[in-house]
Amino acid sequence: MRILVTGHDGQVAQSLAEQAVGHELVFTTYPEFDLSKPETIEAGVARVHPDLIVSAAAYTAVDKAESEPELAMAINGDGPGVLARAGAKIGAPIIHLSTDYVFDGSLDRPWREDDPTGPLGVYGATKLAGEQAVQASGATNAVIRLAWVYSPFGNNFVKTMLRLAETRDALNVVEDQWGCPSSALDIATAILTVVGHWQQDGATSGLYHFAGTGETNWADFASTIFAESAKRGGPSATVTGIPSSGYPTPATRPANSRLDCTRFAETFGYRAPAWQDSLNVVLDRLLG
């Protein structure tokens, strides 16, 4: 199967590149393919003529989006809709990746797909617009919301913590935001599971949540990273938990980013490993 993947240097795209045995993956590159420019999207899809599209590229600078709302909306909101409509023209279904930031974080339980959305900032609002554009495109689509993504690739929380610990003995980390750390390696497995399911049974549209199994907060996540890093002879630091008010940012983060992934597991027969196990896989690769 020929699969067009947007975001060639992203964490999920690079994870897919490792795992997509038996498929022909075609990755988009900037500026030939620019989600803020519809004409490049349409031309790219027509040129590749894929059997399926994985929409993994996004404007992910959460704080910067507050001062660049138009660009964020073009890339996260409008671009995916153009991409999906271009796919619909050639009969290519689309798997579109979204985020926990479409929720306001106010519930005291993990979020389900049918819970009301209410993004707190520009990033979440633009990603929600992208979901809606894909769902209204006419293309068969699976929208998959993710949370707290990390991997051996790119920039992410795990790599940032390890880098900071190389020069600092102690760190203050927010402890009142809860979520489900998610390895991009597992996300790639999930995407390919959807692809295999669609190949066998036919593509059907749906909205899903996928994240690492289990929950934690940022401070405890950091402490676990350092404990496991130390076992491997890697950098480590002492973590002090602080409230979000002690680390102000331009964009407000949801206090509860936990996702209920039951629908995905029941539909496709795959659930992510415990986040601690997936973290160890990534640390083994980063620290040797």
Secondary structure, 3 states (H helix, E strand, C coil): CEEEECCCCCHHHHHHHHHCCCCEEEECCCCCCCCCCHHHHHHHHHHHCCCEEEECCCCCCCCHHHCCHHHHHHHHHHHHHHHHHHHHHHCCCEEEEEEHHHCCCCCCCCECCCCCCCCCCHHHHHHHHHHHHHHCCCCCEEEEEECCEECCCCCCHHHHHHHHHCCCCEEEEECCCEECCEEHHHHHHHHHHHHHHHHHHCCCCEEEECCCECCEEHHHHHHHHHHHHHHCCCCCCEEEEECHHHCCCCCCCCCECCECCHHHHHHHCCCCCEHHHHHHHHHHHHHC
